[in-house]
Amino acid sequence: MVVKKTQQRLGFKTGEYVVYPAHGVGMIVSIEEQEVAGHSLELFVINFEQDKLTLRVPVAKIKSVGMRKLAEENLVAQALHTVTGRARVKRTMWSRRAQEYEAKINSGDLIFISEVVRDLYRSEEQPEQSYSERQLFEQAMDRMSRELSVVNRLTLTESVQLIEKNLAKSPKRTKSDSSDSDTEEAAA
């Protein structure tokens, strides 16, 4: 049994965009009450349009899953500034770095996601990325661009272009900077 209920709970309201760490930006379409295993649960119904996904999150679990409101404009500016910085690639095995990048992406923290975008970005002059590097870069870029597009009221394409424009400002990495990570990846 589903009962549509209130329009607002814990500072979140229907029609509002939120960030759910494991899926990115979605819109709260309703707040419902459902009976599950004999218990009445209040749920946020969140729609992720691009993924064609609808998620039902118990109101009581919001803090523990890390759902948050969209970033403020100053945080977005800080994230864009982060991608202009020098890439910080640790000299550890690729498998360990990949786990760290994945954790940053799934944290839902815009600054952490922008660090992954910065660290995994490759310009035209740089060597080709491995498949797993490219996958992580695209996932981070997707999460960051979706949030920027909603906050700045841009299309997804415009937000990607904005991020790429800021990435182009970053200090250039040479082929020798990247060759170290290639040998580490081969060892992984």
N, C-alpha and C positions, 0 to 999 in steps of 0.2 A: 504494500500500500504506500503510495507516494502522496504527500500533502505539501503543496506549495505553501511556503510560509513567509517569513519576513523578507524585507528588502536589504537589511543591513545586519552584520554580525562582526564583532571584534574589529571594527573599523573598516571592514571590507563590505562593499555593496554590489548589488547586481548591476551589470552593464559596465563594470570597472575592469580594466586590464590589470593583471597581476603576473608575477613571475613565480612559476613553480620550478624549483631547481632542476629536476630531472627532465623536464619537457620544455622549458623556456616560457615565452609570453603567451598567455591565454586570457580569455574573458570570462568573468563570472556571469553565467547566464541565469542562474537562479540559486536560491537557498531552499533546500527541500528537507522534509522530514520523512525518513523511511524506517520501516521496521525490519531489523536484521536480527535473526536468531532470537526473536522474542524481545529485543531491546529496541527502543526508539532512538534513532540517530539523526542528528541534524547534519546535513551535508551541503558543502559548496559544490555546485555543478559548474565545472570549468570546461570551456570549449577551446580547443587548439585548432583553429581553422585550417592552417596549412598542413597539419599532420592528420586532419580528419579524425580527431581524437576527442572524446568527451571523458572527463575524469570526475569522479565523485570523491571528494575529500571530506572526511569527518571534521566538523568545526573544532573539536577537541584536539585534533592532530596538527593543526595549522602551524604551531610553533615548532613541533618536532620535525616536520617535513621541510621546514624552512621557507614556506610560501611568504612572499613579501610584495609590497607595493612596487610600482615602477620606480626606477631611479629618478632622482631630482636632476634638473638641468645641470647643476654644478658637478654632480657625480658623472654625468655623461661627458662633460667637458674634460674632467679628470681622466676618464677612460680613453678619450680621444688623444689626450696628451700622453698617456701611457704608451700607446702604439707608436708614437713618434720617437720613443727612446731606443737605446741600443738593446739588441736582443741579448738576453741573459740565458745562455745555454749551459747547463751544468755539465761537467765532464763525468757523467755517470752512464751506465748502460742505458741503451735506448728503452728497454722494457721498463726500467724504473722510471725514467723521465715520462714515458707514455702514461704510466699509472698516475703520476703526479699531474700531468696535463688533464687527464680524464677527470680526476678529482676536482681540479679547479673549474672545469667546465660544468660539472654536475653540482658544484656548490651554489650556483646561481648568482654568485657575486660578480657584478659587472667589471670590477677592476681585475679580479683574477682571470676572467674570460679575456679581457683585453691584453693581459700579459701573455696568454697562450697565443692569441692572434699575433702579437708582436714577435714572440720567440719562434713561431713556426712559419712566418711570412718569408716567401722567396720572391725576389725580383727576377726580371727576365734574364739578367746577367748571371744569376746564381745557378748552381747545379740543380737538377731535377730532384724533387722530394720523393721519398719512398711512399708507397701506397698508404701505410699507416700514418705517416706524418701528414700527408695530404688529407686523409679522412678526419684527423683530429683538428687540423687547421680549418677545414670546411665546417665542421660542427661548431667550433668556437666562433667562426665568422658569422654563421647563421644565427646563433644565439645573440651575439652582440648586435648584429644588424636589425634583427627583429625588435629588440628593445629600443634601439635608437630610432627606428622608424615610427614607433608608437609615441615615444616621448617627444620627438622633434616634428611629428606630423609629416613625415616624408613617406614616399613609396619605399618598398624594400630595395629596389634598384638604386634609388637616390642615397639611401643610408649605406649601402655597400660602397658606392662611389665615394661617399664622404670618408669612410674608413680607409679605403684605398688611397685617397688623396693624402690622409694623415700618415699612412704607412710609407708613402713615397718620401716624406720628410725625414724619415729615420736615417741614422748614419748607415752608409752602405757597408754591407758585409762583402768580403772578398771570397773568392773560391777557396782559398786556404783556410778561412774561418770555418767553412762548412765541411771541408774534407775530414776534419777531426771527427765530426759526428757521423760521417759515412763509415769510417773505420770502426767506430764504436758499434754502429748498427750492424755491420757485417759480423762483429763478434757476438752480438746478441742472439 
